[in-house]
Amino acid sequence: MSDREIIEQLQAFDPISLQEMDRVKLMNRIDTKFAFDKNTLIQILPLLNSHYFTLAIEGKRALDYESLYFDDDFFTLFHDHHNRRTNRYKFRIRKYVDSEVFYFEIKHKVKGRTDKLRIPTDGFHDHLHAAELDFIGEHSHKPYALTAVLSNRFTRITLVNKTANERLTLDFNLTFNNELKSIELSELVIGELKQTKLNRNSVFYQLMKSLHLRPYRLSKYCLGAIALVGKEKLKYNRFKKKLMYLEKINSHAA
């Protein structure tokens, strides 16, 4: 599926700027993820354009992001997710490529809600700076011996509901890298609905339901860690069915 078709579909959406998006920062929220392929994305975009704005930066509506993720030598943060800990963290540096801005970000998941905190940083680095370590100390419940373990890159469409406090991100062209190898998931799309509280009457949620697409729980970090590090270091039995589902989507078999 050509990315050009996706870009063309986005021209039917009314644009919204970063400044206008302030009303839907949703730094504390409920996240609901869905996975599908680019063919499905092409099908659903025309059904969304009357309900959502799309973020545009200097006219560009499909924006590029890069992330560098941190964990300890035991992949504690990965295993916290796998073991369904209700109080867990994710630490990353994210580059908003089209804005040329970097942030060190903490995502704290507590009983189903995501709290996102961030501070500006000067770029990617494998070892955290003192200010970032202090930030972790202020906002996490225990210390971590963190180093960079993998990076990813993807293209994102950000949609903003015209009438509700809701944001939808659609990520595609995912690639994952570490110092040993690179993995590309070119056909997979991850849609993430971000809401102040779960609303299954959302246009997007109902659209997913009509296509028999159920929510799934697996972060891009966990997906990348399994793909790059694998069974030698990671326990991921609980994720195996989800991985088979994502591989099926990416290989056009879904």
N, C-alpha and C positions, 0 to 999 in steps of 0.2 A: 504494500500500500504506500503510495507516494505521499511524502510529507507535504508536498505542494497542495494536495487536495485538502489537507487539514488547515493549512494556512488560508486557503481560499474560503473555507467555511467560516473562519473567524471574522472575515470582513463583514458578515451580516450582523455581528454583535455591536451594540453601542459600546464605545470605549469608556474606561474609567482610569483616572490617573492614580499614582501612588498616594498623593495628598488626599484625594477624594476617598481612598480606601480606609482612611483613619477610623471610620465608624465601624469597620469590621476587622479590627486587628485580631480579636479573638485569641488573646494570649493565654486565656484560661477557657477550656472548651471540651466538647465531646467530639472525638474523631471517629468517623466510620469509613472504612476502606472497602473498595471494590476492585476487582481485576478483570480485564477484558482485553481484546485485541484492537488494532488500529482500524480494522474494518468496522467494528462496532462503534468506535469513536466517530468515524465519518457518518454513520447512521444517526447517532444521537445528537450531534452538534446542532443540526437544524431544528431539533425539537426543544432546544434550550435557549435559543437566541432571543426569544421574546421575554424570557424570565430573568436573564442574567446579563450584567455588563461583563466585559472582558478587560483585564488590565492591559494597558498599552504604554510602552515606554519608547518615546521617539518613533511612534508609529509601529513598533514591533509588538506582536501579540502572542508569540510563542517564544518564551524567554529561557535563557540558559542558566543553569545552576551547577555549582560544583561543591562537594562536601568532603571534608576530611574527618573521619570518625576516630574516636579514642576509646581504648579499653585497657585493662591490665593484662598481665601475662597469662592469666587463667581465663580470660574472656568472661569475667564476672558479670558484666552488663548484659552480654548476650545470654548467658545462662539464667540471669534474673528474668528475662523475657520468656525464655523457654520454659522455666519452672513456674510461670504465672504469678510471679511476685506482684502483689497489688501496689507496692511502693517501690518504683524503680526509676532509673535515670538513663539518659543518653547524652553524651557530650560530643560536640562537633564544632568545627570551623566551617562556616558556609560562605561561599563567594556568590554574590548576586551579580553574575557576569555582566549583564547589560547595564547595571548601575555602577560597576566597578567598586563594590562595597563588600567588606568582609566583616562578619560577626562571629564571635565565640558564643555558642548557644547551648543552653541546658534545657532538655525536655524532661520534665518530671511527671511521671504517670502515677496518679494516686486514685485507686478505686474507680477506675474507668475514665477519669478526667485528666486532661493534659494541660500542664502549666508550662508555658514556654518563657524563658528568660534569656536575655542576650546583652552583650556589651560589644562595642566596636573593637576590632583588632586589626593588625597591620598586614595580614596575609596568612598563608599556610605555613605551619611549622610543626615538626614532629614532636617537639616537647613544649609543654605549655609554659607561658610566661607567668611571672609572679602575679600579675593582676588577674589572670585567668584562674590560677590556683586559689587566690583569695576569694574570687567570685564563687568557685565551687565550695570552698569552706563556709561561705555565708549561706549557701542555699541547698547543700546536700546534708544528709543525716550522718554520713561517715566519710572518711578520706579514701581516696583511690590513688594507686600508683599508675598513672595513665601514660600511655604512649600512643602514637598514631598507628592504626592497624589496617586501615583501608580507606580508599577514596571512591567517590562515584561522581558521575556527571549525568545530567538528564535535561530534557527540554520540558518546560512547564507552561501550561495554560492555566491562568487564574481567573475564575469566574466569580462574580459578586452578585448575590441575589438582589433584585431590584426592590423588593418589598420586605424582606426578612433579614435578620441578623445572621447571615449565613455566607460562607465562602466555600468554593469548590475548586480543588486543584486537580489537574489531569496531567500526569507525568508520563513521558514516553522517551524512547531512544536512551534507555538506561545502559550505562556501562559501569563496571566495577573494576578496580585496580588495586593491587598491592605490589610489593617489590618483585614478586615472582611471576605474576600472570595478570591477564585482563579477560574479562567476561562481558559479552555484549548481549542484551536482551532487546532486540530491535523491534519486535512486534508487540511486546507487552505494554499495556497501559495500566497505570495505577491511579484510580480516582479516589480522592479523599474528601469527604464531606466534613466541614468544620462548623459546628453549631454551639451555641451557648448551652443548649440542652437538646437531647435527642428528639428530633421531629421526623417521624416516619412519613408524614404527609408532604415532606419536601418534594418538589418537582423531580429532582434528580433521584431521590430515594425511590419514589414511585415508578420512575422510568426503569431503574434497575430491577425492581420487582416484576415489572411487565416483561422483562427480558429473562426472567428466572435467574438473575444474578444476585447471589446472596453476599452479605458482608463477609469479609475474611480478616483475620488478624495476623499480620506478619509485616514487620517494618522493613524498609529498604536496607537498613543496616544489617538486620538478621539475614535477609536474603543474600546480601553481598558477602557476609561472613561465611555462610555455608558454601557459597559458590567458590570462594577463594581459599578458604582455610580447610573446610571439609571435615570429614569424620576423624581425621588424625588428632584433632584438638577439641572438637566440639561434639557435645551431645545434642542431637536434634531430632530424636524419634518423633516427638510431638508435631514437628513441622513437615514430616515426610509427605503426607497426603497433600498438604498445601503446595509443596514444591512440585509434586507431580502435576498438580492442577496448573500452576504457573508455567511449567515447561510445556504442557499441552497447548496452552494459549499461545505461547511464543513460537511454537512450531506449526501453527495454523491448524492443529488437529481439533481445536475446541469447536 
